[in-house]
Amino acid sequence: MEKARSRKAINILSLISAVAAMLFDFFDNTLLFSIFKPLTTILILSLLFFVQNEQLSKFRNIIIAALVFCLIGDVFLLKEEYFVFGLGAFLIGHVLFATGFINLEGFNFHWISFLILAGIGGGLFIWLQPDLGSFALPVGIYVIVIIFMAWQGMSLNFHNPNKVYRLIGAAVLLFMFSDTMIAINKFKFPVKFSGLLILSTYWLSISLIANAAYFILDRRKSV
């Protein structure tokens, strides 16, 4: 019961912090946005410090590390000139998320989800490529990595359908959407309310992953 209250409290605090950050971003309050943006990710990350599972300690540590790199990426992306460093931090985060998903059920080779995700990612890259300039290589690598991460997250649900894995499946799609909005807004054309779209889907994504990981660890079995 105490754990459930702690999880609920953290989720509520994360939501309040996220809403505050998005409002400060919308009204161009750079100082407060710079505080509440990383704070929101820290709150979401802290959820996994309230649950332990010796059998799944490796999985827990991998997801925590992935969220830490998301936090590092958040900080780098506060400054436009550090965009490539933010990209690198999130790339490492995606590799870790994929590693965590594989740690649960092994490598899953679901053809349909792979073809759909690869088609979306490849099509997006081809569309963006003329405007990428010197970012073509790092963005191309990033697209490959996030497709792989999303593929393994989606494959979990096809391998063993349950409510927790559905959370992960939804989370990876939201992460892809958020990153797609970043790419379009930066390289193609300004997207109306891009900050709201990017941040809301990003935080919802990592919150779903953190809560799914919490449920997995708390049940003391893989799922």
Helices and strands as residue ranges (DSSP letters): H 2-26, H 30-46, G 47-50, G 54-56, H 57-76, G 80-82, H 83-105, H 111-132, G 133-135, H 136-159, H 163-183, I 184-188, H 194-218
